[in-house]
């Protein structure tokens, strides 16, 4: 089975497994797991921040960040398709009690004018006590629902500067920030500089089995550790998995450009298949999203799965495929062949049945 559902489907390499087996461990809840502490120090250093806290998942690091930055009833600004807003199971409402204020991003990228429009212009005649106070601005780089789109550094700096003008704290969902750096050459620290806090993931294309880090000022991270424990994120001999993350940082991060090459090869091949709409130039990292013109996404995904290819439907007429270090060029070519066969085997549907739906 060629599994393109997500880069979370990567498997630890034999070398990573050996490192994990030999890891020195302690009890992370008590703060004495040396491998976790080494990982936190390494990630904080890479991102140019004071401190970091390791958690089981990127959803947890994002949700803890929102909870630490805000109080219930505050407003938080997100892109309208941001992962932390639409793909974390309503966590911002359930855990933090905040009011989402969506921004009209294009492939996840919005402008200072978009932020200004959501905040509005205060006036002395309008009571300040009737609207939820905006406290936090969140960006996502690379952007999952935007097809792996990368924020240009100047756009990041402009958006975060606008947030600061309005008194907002800033958080970056950088689950795939490693990919932005691999594609542009802009360092993770340069991308992170504009943000108070950043979340980065180890279990996507980096290939570690689990975990993400939340980085920021030392006092913020200290408070975030409380919410990590409150949300059930305290894990004991976590050095076993932290060792895999450390190995991935050193050995897999330099190879992420390979996954971009695979995604580009796939997109170029898709563009040659009748019934598919895609602009290969829109593929900027390791995520490929494409549209179908005359078959339903769910049906095509089922047909492809029967032939040995696993992908995710993204609404009624679109599909997502994600590339990581386990995937080979031969896998890409086989996947393209399977997709062409699956389209031929899928019943044609009318335009009303392939109307665009909400993606994921």
N, C-alpha and C positions, 0 to 999 in steps of 0.2 A: 504494500500500500504506500503510495506517495502521499504524504500528509502535508497539505498546504493550508490547513485550517488556521494555524497561528505559529509564530516563532516560539511560543511557549511549548510546542511539541518537540523541541530539541531534546536530545538525550546527553547525559554526561559522557564524556570520552573516557576511554580506559585510563588515561593519565589523570584525569580529574578524579575518577573513582579512587585511584591509589592515594592521591593527596587527601581526599576526604577520609579514607580509612586510617590514615596516619595522623589526622589532625589532633592537636592538643586541645582539650576541651575543659570547660568549667561549667558553672551554672549561670546562664545569662541573666536570669531574674535577679540574682544577687550581684550582677555586674562583674563577675570574675571569670568569664570565658575569654581566654587570651586571643583566640582566633577571631571571635566576634569583634573584640576591641581593635585588633589589627585591621580588620576589614573596615570598620567605621573610620579609623584614622586615615586609611588609604583613600577612601571615597571622599572624605572631607578635604583632603589635600588635593585630589584631582579637581574638585569643584571649587576650590579656593574659599571654603567656608570654615568656620571655627570648629564645628562638631557635627557628628552624624549619629543616627540611631538606626539599627538594623531591625527590620520587621519581616514577618512571613510573606507579605504580598504588597504589590503596588497599590492595590485598592486600599489597604490599611494605611500606607504612608500618605496617600492623598487625603483620606478621611481624617486621619489624625492631624494632618496639617490644617485642614479646614477647621476642625474643632479647637485646635490650639490658637489659631488666629482670631476666632470669633466668639461671640456669645449668642445664645438662642434669640432669634428675632432679627439678627443682622442680615443684611443683603450681601450676596456674593456674585460677582460678575464672571460668567463663563461664556466661551463660545457656545453657540446653540447646539453643536454636535460634540461637545467635549466629553471625553471618557469619564471624567469625574462627575459630570452632570447626568449623562444618559446611560452609562454602562457600569455603574457601580451600585445598582440595585436600590436607588433612592437613598443612599447613605447620607448625603448632605442633609436631607430632611430628617431621617431617623436618628442619626447620631448627633448632629449639630443643631438641628432646628432652625436652619437658616433659609432665607428666601432667595432662590436662584433668580438672577437677572440675566437672561440670555442676550448674547451679542451676535449680530448677523455676520458671522465670519464667512469668508470664501475659502473653502477647503481648510477651515479652521483658523484662518488668519484674519484678524480684524484691525481696525485703525483707531488712532486717537479720537477721531470724530465719532466713531461708534461708541466709544466709552463716554465721551461728553454727552452724547444724545441720551444714553441710558441714565446717567447721573442727573441730567437736567440743569437748569439754571435757577439757583435759589433767588427768592425775592422776599423782602421784609414783610409783605402782606400774607405770605403762605406759612402756616405753622410748621415748624421743624419736627413736631412730635407726631405727625400723622403718617409718615412714610418710614419704611425700614431703613435704618442707617447703613449705607454701603461701607463695608470694612475691608473687603478682600477682592483682588483681581487675580484670576487664574488663566494661565496660558498652557498650551500643550505643544511640545516640540520633540520629535516629529508628531504629526497629527494623525491618529489612527483613522478616524472616519473621513479625514481629508485625503486618504490614500497615501499616507506616509509623507505628506507635504512638510517641507522644512521652512520654518520661519527665518527670513533673512535677518541678520544681526541688527541691521538698522531699524527694521520693523519692530523687533523685540524692544530695542532701546526707546523707540518712540512710544510704544504702547505702555511700557512700564513707567516712563516719564509722565504720561498722561494720568496713569493711576496715582502716582505720587502727588501730582497737582491736586487731586481730589482727596488726598489723605488716605489712600488705600494701601494696605499691605499687599505684597505680590508673592504669588506661588507659581512655580513651574512644575507641571506634570511632565517630567523628562524621562518617562519610562523608556523611551527610545532616543534619548538625547545622544547616546553613543553613536547612533546612526547619523544624526545631524552633523556631528563632528567628522565622522568618516567621509561623508559626502562633500563637505564644504572646506574642511581644513581649519575651521574656526574651533578653538579649543572649548572643551566643556566648561572650563573656568570663565572664558569670555562670554559664553552664552549665559552662565549662571550669575554673572556679576550684577545684572540688573534686578535680581530677585532676592527677596528676603529668605525664601526657602525653596528647595528643589527636591523632588523625588526622582530617583533613578532605579531602574529595574535590572536585576541580574539574571532572571529566568527566561528572558526572551532570547534574542539571537545570540546573546553572550553564552548561552548554553548551560548556565548553572541550574541546579534542580529547583531552587526556590529562592525567594527573598528580594527585598528592595531596601534602599536606604533613604531616609529623610535627612537632609543636611540644612544647616542654618546657623544662626548665632548660638553660642553655648547656652544662654539662659532659655532660649526658645526650645532647644533640643531637650534640655532638662525637664521642662514642662511637658513636652511631647512624650517623654518616657512614661509619664503618669497615664496619659490616654492610651498609649500602646498597651499598658497592663490592663487598663479598664476595658479596652475593646477585646481582650483575650489574646493579645499578641505576645505575652511572655512565654518564651520557650526555653527549655533548660540547656542541654548540651548542644546548643545551636552551632558551635564551632564545626560540627560535622558538615553542615551545609554552607557555613560561612567560608570554609576552606575551598569549596567548589567555586564560590563567588570570587575569592581572591585569585584562584587559578585562572578563571575566565577573564578577569581584568587584565592579567598579565599576558595571557597567551591567545585569547580569542578576540579581544577588542581590536588588535591591529588587523584582523582578517575580515572585519565587517564589510569592507568594500567588495569582497567576493559576493556577498549576498545581494548587493546592489546590481552587480553584473548579471546575476541569475534573474533578478526581477526584470531588468531591461531586456534580456534575451526572451523571457516569457512574454512581455508586452509586445515586443516586435513580432513574435510569432502569432499572438492573438490577433493583431491587426490584419493578418493575412487570411483569417478564417471568416467565411461568410456568416452573418448573423451576430457578429460581435462588433461593438463600438468601443474604441479605446484610442486615445492619443498617446503613443509611447513616450512622447516628450514629457508627459505629465507625471511619469514615474520617477520620483526623486530619491527613493531609498529602497527598502525591502518589501514594501506593501504594494500590491497591484489590485486595483478595483476596476472592473469592466462591466459594461452594460450589454444586455441581450436585446435583439431587435424583434425576434419573433418566436422565442420560446420562453417559458417561465423559469425563473432562477431555481426554484425548488425542484422542479422536474429535472432540470439539467444536472444539478448537484447529485440527485439520486442516480441518474444514469451514469454519471462519471464515477460515483462510488462503486457501483456494480462492476466497473471496469478497472478499479484499482487506484482511483484518484479521489482524495478527500479535500473538499473546499467548503466554504461557508456561503450560504445565500445572504444577500444584503438588501432586504426589501424584495419586491416582486420581480424586478428585472435586472438585478445586479448581483455580482459575486465578488468575494474577496479571496485573494490568495497571498500568502505571506512566505517569505524565503528566509532560510537560516542555514547554518553551516553544515547541517546534516544532508542538505539537498545538493545534488550534483547536476552538471549540465545534461547528462543523460536523463535524469529525472524530469528536467524541464522539457526536453524534447518528447519524452513519453507522455507527459501531461498534455502537451499541445495536441498530440495525436489522439489521446483519449477524449479531449474536449470536442474535437472535430467529429469524432464518432458519436459522442453523446448528443451533440446538436442534431445530427442526422437522425438519431433514434428518438428524439423528443418530439411530441406533437406540437404543431404550430398553434399559437394562441393569438387572440385579437389584441389590439392596442389597449383596450380597457383592462386586460388581464396582465399586462406588463407595465401598467402605470407605476411610476416610481413610488416606493414605500420608504419607510424609515429604515435607514441602514444601521448596521452594527459591525 
